[in-house]
C-alpha cells in the first residue's frame, strides 16, 4: 500500500474499518491493479511504476470520505465502491462495449457485498443497514456527476500525481488541506476549494492525468487486452467468473493456453502510432474523457475563473478519437 498517500488522507485508521478490510471480497482487490492492464505492457510510462491496487484506492477513498463526513456509512459505502471490480478493471467495460460510461463493472456490487459473510456479519454487529452502504452514489461527497470533485476522483488524482511524478507529497497535502464541504449551485454537498489558485492548480493536474487515461497508448492497450479476454472467454480458456478472482490467476490461464503468444505480445507493447488510414492490426477506440472542474467556495467553478484552464479543457474535450491506432512491439 502507498503509505505516503494514506498518511496524506488520514493519520490513523478508524477502528471500525478493520474487520471489513480483512474480508475476502476486500482482500481480493489487492490482486486487481488500478491501471487496467496497461501496467503489464512495456510502455515506459506504465511499466516501471510500483503497483497501485484497487484495495489501496478503496481504502484511501474511504479515509477521504471519513475525513469529510465523519459518517461510518459514507466511509463504508466508499470502501466498497470498487468491490465488484474485475481483473483488469475497466478493460472489462471495453469488453462489454461500455467505453464511454465505464460503469458496467459496478453491476455486481450489491451481490458481492451480500455474499461476503464477514462483511454482512460486521454490518449486523455495527448496526448498519445494508441499504446504507451498497451504493456510494447516494452520498455526493463520495461520488457525484463528473466533472465535479468527489472523494473517488480526488483519490485517484492525488495517487496518480505521485505515480506519474507530476507532484510531490507536500503539494498534494497543501491542496488536500484547502478542501472543505460546501453547498454547490444546486444546494447539494460538494467537496470544494477555498483557494482559487489551489483549485486551478488541482484542475490542471487532473487534466494532465485525464490525458494519460485516454491517451492513444491507454486506449489501444485496453482495447487490445479486451480482445484477448474475449477470445479467451469464447474458447473457454477463462470464464466470466474467473474475472472476479485476481489478475495473476487470469494471466496464469492465458499463459497456459493457445493465447500465450497473444499475451506475450501484449506485454511487449511499447508504443502506439496514429495512422492516416486503416492498416491491418489497427484499432479505432473511443474512451471516456476524465477531467475535474472543482468548485471554489463563494467564487464558482474553476474553468469560469481561469480562461487558460477553460481553453485547455475545451481542447481536451474536442480531441478526435476516431483515428486508427497501431501498436509497436519489442522483439
C-alpha positions as CSV (number, residue, x, y, z in Angstrom):
1,X,0.0,0.0,0.0
2,X,1.1,3.5,-0.7
3,X,1.7,4.6,2.9
4,X,2.5,8.2,1.8
5,X,-0.8,8.7,0.2
6,X,-2.7,7.1,3.1
7,X,-1.0,9.4,5.6
8,X,-2.0,12.4,3.4
9,X,-5.6,11.4,3.8
10,X,-5.6,10.3,7.4
11,X,-3.0,9.8,10.1
12,X,-4.7,6.8,11.7
13,X,-7.0,4.0,10.5
14,X,-10.5,4.3,12.0
15,X,-11.0,1.2,14.1
16,X,-14.4,0.3,12.6
17,X,-12.8,-0.3,9.2
18,X,-10.6,-3.1,10.4
19,X,-12.9,-6.1,10.1
20,X,-14.2,-5.1,6.7
21,X,-10.7,-4.7,5.3
22,X,-10.0,-8.4,6.2
23,X,-13.0,-9.7,4.3
24,X,-12.3,-12.0,1.3
25,X,-14.1,-9.6,-1.0
26,X,-11.8,-6.7,0.0
27,X,-8.6,-8.7,0.1
28,X,-9.3,-9.9,-3.5
29,X,-8.8,-6.2,-4.6
30,X,-5.1,-6.5,-3.7
31,X,-4.8,-8.6,-6.8
32,X,-6.6,-6.0,-9.1
33,X,-4.5,-3.1,-10.2
34,X,-5.9,0.4,-10.8
35,X,-4.1,0.7,-14.2
36,X,-6.5,-1.5,-16.2
37,X,-3.8,-3.9,-17.6
38,X,-1.5,-1.2,-19.1
39,X,0.9,-1.9,-16.2
40,X,1.7,-5.2,-17.9
41,X,2.8,-3.6,-21.1
42,X,6.2,-2.2,-22.0
43,X,5.2,1.4,-22.2
44,X,7.8,3.4,-20.3
45,X,5.2,5.5,-18.6
46,X,3.3,2.4,-17.2
47,X,5.8,-0.5,-17.0
48,X,8.2,0.8,-14.4
49,X,5.8,2.1,-11.7
50,X,5.0,0.4,-8.4
51,X,1.7,-1.4,-8.0
52,X,-1.4,0.7,-7.3
53,X,-4.2,-1.7,-6.4
54,X,-8.0,-1.3,-6.1
55,X,-7.6,-2.2,-2.4
56,X,-5.3,0.8,-1.8
57,X,-7.6,3.1,-3.8
58,X,-10.7,1.9,-1.9
59,X,-9.1,2.4,1.5
60,X,-7.8,5.8,0.6
61,X,-11.1,6.9,-0.8
62,X,-12.9,5.6,2.4
63,X,-10.4,7.7,4.5
64,X,-11.3,10.8,2.5
65,X,-15.0,10.1,2.9
66,X,-14.5,9.6,6.7
67,X,-12.4,12.8,7.0
68,X,-15.0,15.0,5.4
69,X,-18.2,13.3,6.7
70,X,-17.3,11.5,10.0
71,X,-20.0,9.1,8.9
72,X,-19.2,5.4,9.0
73,X,-21.9,4.7,6.5
74,X,-20.4,7.0,3.9
75,X,-16.9,5.7,4.6
76,X,-18.1,2.0,4.2
77,X,-20.1,2.8,1.1
78,X,-16.9,4.3,-0.4
79,X,-14.7,1.5,0.8
80,X,-17.0,-1.0,-1.1
81,X,-17.4,1.1,-4.2
82,X,-14.9,-0.9,-6.3
83,X,-15.6,-4.3,-4.6
84,X,-17.0,-5.7,-7.8
85,X,-14.1,-4.6,-10.0
86,X,-13.0,-7.5,-12.1
87,X,-9.4,-8.3,-13.2
88,X,-8.0,-5.6,-15.4
89,X,-10.9,-3.3,-14.2
90,X,-12.2,-1.0,-17.0
91,X,-10.8,-3.3,-19.7
92,X,-14.0,-5.3,-19.0
93,X,-16.0,-2.2,-19.7
94,X,-14.3,-2.2,-23.1
95,X,-15.2,-5.9,-23.4
96,X,-18.8,-5.0,-22.9
97,X,-18.7,-2.1,-25.3
98,X,-19.1,0.4,-22.4
99,X,-16.1,2.6,-23.4
100,X,-17.7,5.9,-22.6
101,X,-19.6,5.4,-19.4
102,X,-17.2,2.7,-17.9
103,X,-19.8,1.7,-15.4
104,X,-20.6,-2.0,-16.3
105,X,-18.0,-3.1,-13.8
106,X,-20.2,-1.8,-10.9
107,X,-23.2,-4.0,-11.6
108,X,-22.2,-6.8,-9.1
109,X,-21.5,-4.5,-6.1
110,X,-24.5,-5.4,-4.0
111,X,-24.3,-9.0,-4.9
112,X,-20.7,-9.4,-3.9
113,X,-21.2,-7.5,-0.6
114,X,-24.2,-9.7,0.3
115,X,-22.2,-12.9,-0.4
116,X,-19.4,-11.9,1.9
117,X,-20.2,-13.4,5.3
118,X,-17.6,-11.3,7.2
119,X,-18.9,-8.0,5.8
120,X,-22.6,-8.9,6.5
121,X,-21.9,-10.1,10.0
122,X,-19.9,-7.0,10.8
123,X,-22.6,-4.8,9.5
124,X,-25.1,-6.5,11.8
125,X,-22.7,-6.0,14.8
126,X,-22.3,-2.4,13.9
127,X,-26.0,-1.8,13.5
128,X,-25.5,-0.6,9.9
129,X,-28.1,-1.3,7.3
130,X,-27.0,-3.0,4.0
131,X,-29.0,-0.4,2.1
132,X,-26.8,2.4,3.6
133,X,-23.5,1.0,2.3
134,X,-24.3,-0.8,-1.0
135,X,-24.3,2.3,-3.3
136,X,-21.9,5.2,-2.8
137,X,-23.6,7.2,-5.5
138,X,-26.2,8.2,-2.8
139,X,-23.5,10.3,-1.0
140,X,-22.4,13.3,-3.0
141,X,-19.2,13.7,-1.0
142,X,-18.2,10.2,-2.1
143,X,-19.4,10.3,-5.7
144,X,-21.3,12.8,-7.9
145,X,-21.7,13.6,-11.5
146,X,-18.5,14.3,-13.5
147,X,-16.7,16.7,-13.7
148,X,-17.4,17.7,-10.0
149,X,-14.9,16.8,-7.3
150,X,-15.7,13.7,-5.2
151,X,-13.7,11.5,-2.8
152,X,-13.3,8.9,-5.6
153,X,-11.9,11.4,-8.2
154,X,-9.8,13.1,-5.6
155,X,-8.1,9.9,-4.5
156,X,-7.1,8.6,-7.9
157,X,-5.9,12.0,-9.0
158,X,-3.7,12.5,-6.0
159,X,-2.3,8.9,-6.2
160,X,-1.6,9.3,-9.9
161,X,0.1,12.7,-9.4
162,X,2.6,10.8,-7.2
163,X,2.7,7.8,-9.5
164,X,3.5,9.8,-12.6
165,X,5.8,12.1,-10.7
166,X,3.7,15.2,-11.5
167,X,3.5,16.5,-7.9
168,X,5.1,15.7,-4.6
169,X,3.6,14.9,-1.2
170,X,3.9,18.5,0.1
171,X,2.0,19.9,-2.9
172,X,-0.7,17.3,-2.5
173,X,-1.1,17.9,1.2
174,X,-1.4,21.6,0.6
175,X,-4.2,21.1,-1.9
176,X,-5.9,18.5,0.3
177,X,-5.9,20.7,3.4
178,X,-7.6,23.5,1.5
179,X,-10.7,21.5,0.7
180,X,-14.0,21.8,2.6
181,X,-17.6,20.6,2.3
182,X,-19.9,23.3,0.9
183,X,-23.3,23.5,-0.9
184,X,-22.9,23.7,-4.6
185,X,-25.1,25.5,-7.2
186,X,-27.9,23.0,-6.6
187,X,-27.7,23.1,-2.8
188,X,-26.0,19.7,-2.7
189,X,-23.0,18.9,-0.6
190,X,-19.7,19.0,-2.6
191,X,-16.0,19.0,-1.8
192,X,-14.7,22.4,-2.7
193,X,-11.5,24.5,-2.5
194,X,-11.2,27.7,-0.5
195,X,-8.2,29.0,-2.6
196,X,-8.8,29.7,-6.3
197,X,-5.1,29.3,-7.0
198,X,-5.0,25.8,-5.5
199,X,-8.3,24.8,-7.2
200,X,-7.0,25.8,-10.6
201,X,-3.7,24.0,-9.9
202,X,-5.5,20.8,-8.9
203,X,-7.8,21.1,-12.0
204,X,-4.7,21.4,-14.2
205,X,-3.1,18.4,-12.7
206,X,-6.4,16.4,-13.0
207,X,-6.5,17.4,-16.7
208,X,-2.9,16.1,-17.2
209,X,-3.9,12.8,-15.6
210,X,-7.1,12.7,-17.8
211,X,-5.0,13.0,-20.9
212,X,-3.0,10.0,-19.8
213,X,-6.1,7.9,-19.0
214,X,-7.5,8.4,-22.5
215,X,-4.2,8.6,-24.4
216,X,-3.6,6.6,-27.6
217,X,-1.4,4.2,-25.6
218,X,-4.0,3.7,-22.9
219,X,-7.0,3.3,-25.3
220,X,-5.1,0.9,-27.6
221,X,-3.8,-1.2,-24.8
222,X,-7.2,-1.6,-23.2
223,X,-9.0,-2.5,-26.4
224,X,-6.2,-5.0,-27.3
225,X,-6.5,-6.7,-23.9
226,X,-10.3,-6.7,-24.2
227,X,-9.8,-8.6,-27.4
228,X,-7.6,-11.2,-25.8
229,X,-10.1,-11.6,-22.9
230,X,-13.0,-12.0,-25.4
231,X,-11.1,-14.8,-27.3
232,X,-10.3,-16.4,-24.0
233,X,-13.9,-16.5,-22.9
234,X,-15.2,-17.6,-26.3
235,X,-12.7,-20.5,-26.2
236,X,-13.4,-21.4,-22.6
237,X,-9.9,-20.6,-21.6
238,X,-11.3,-18.4,-18.9
239,X,-14.9,-17.9,-17.6
240,X,-16.6,-14.7,-16.8
241,X,-16.4,-15.8,-13.1
242,X,-12.6,-16.0,-13.4
243,X,-12.5,-12.3,-14.0
244,X,-13.8,-11.9,-10.4
245,X,-10.7,-13.6,-8.9
246,X,-7.5,-11.7,-9.5
247,X,-5.2,-10.7,-12.4
248,X,-2.5,-13.2,-11.6
249,X,-4.9,-16.1,-11.8
250,X,-6.3,-14.9,-15.2
251,X,-2.8,-14.3,-16.6
252,X,-1.8,-17.8,-15.5
253,X,-4.6,-19.3,-17.5
254,X,-3.8,-17.2,-20.5
255,X,-0.1,-18.2,-20.3
256,X,-1.1,-21.9,-20.3
257,X,-3.4,-21.8,-23.3
258,X,-3.2,-21.2,-27.0
259,X,-3.4,-17.5,-26.2
260,X,0.1,-17.5,-24.6
261,X,1.7,-15.8,-27.6
262,X,-1.1,-13.1,-27.7
263,X,-0.5,-12.4,-24.0
264,X,3.3,-12.3,-24.5
265,X,2.9,-9.9,-27.5
266,X,0.6,-7.7,-25.3
267,X,3.3,-7.4,-22.7
268,X,5.8,-6.3,-25.4
269,X,3.6,-3.3,-26.5
270,X,5.9,-0.3,-26.2
271,X,4.4,2.4,-28.5
272,X,1.3,3.4,-30.4
273,X,1.2,5.3,-33.7
274,X,-1.7,7.3,-35.1
275,X,-2.4,6.4,-38.7
276,X,-3.9,8.4,-41.5
277,X,-6.0,5.4,-42.5
278,X,-6.7,1.8,-41.7
279,X,-3.9,-0.8,-41.7
280,X,-4.1,-4.5,-40.7
281,X,-3.9,-4.7,-36.9
282,X,-5.0,-1.1,-36.4
283,X,-7.8,-0.3,-33.9
284,X,-10.1,2.7,-33.6
285,X,-11.0,3.2,-29.9
286,X,-13.2,5.7,-28.2
287,X,-12.9,6.4,-24.5
288,X,-14.3,8.4,-21.6
289,X,-12.6,11.8,-21.1
290,X,-12.0,12.4,-17.5
291,X,-11.3,15.8,-16.0
292,X,-12.4,17.7,-12.9
293,X,-13.8,21.2,-12.6
294,X,-13.7,21.9,-8.9
295,X,-15.9,24.4,-7.1
296,X,-14.3,27.3,-5.3
297,X,-16.3,28.4,-2.3
298,X,-18.0,31.7,-2.9
299,X,-16.5,32.1,-6.4
300,X,-17.7,29.4,-8.8
301,X,-16.2,26.7,-11.0
302,X,-12.6,26.7,-11.9
303,X,-12.9,26.9,-15.6
304,X,-15.0,30.1,-15.2
305,X,-12.2,31.6,-13.1
306,X,-9.3,30.8,-15.3
307,X,-9.5,31.3,-19.1
308,X,-6.5,29.2,-19.9
309,X,-7.9,26.3,-17.9
310,X,-11.2,26.6,-19.8
311,X,-9.3,26.6,-23.1
312,X,-7.3,23.5,-22.1
313,X,-10.4,21.6,-21.0
314,X,-12.3,22.5,-24.2
315,X,-9.3,21.4,-26.3
316,X,-9.2,18.1,-24.4
317,X,-13.0,17.6,-24.9
318,X,-12.7,18.3,-28.7
319,X,-9.9,15.8,-29.3
320,X,-10.8,13.3,-32.1
321,X,-10.7,9.7,-31.1
322,X,-11.9,8.4,-34.4
323,X,-8.3,7.9,-35.7
324,X,-6.8,4.5,-36.3
325,X,-4.1,3.4,-33.9
326,X,-1.4,0.7,-34.4
327,X,0.9,-0.8,-31.8
328,X,4.6,-1.2,-31.9
329,X,6.1,-4.1,-30.0
330,X,9.5,-5.1,-28.6
331,X,11.0,-8.0,-30.4
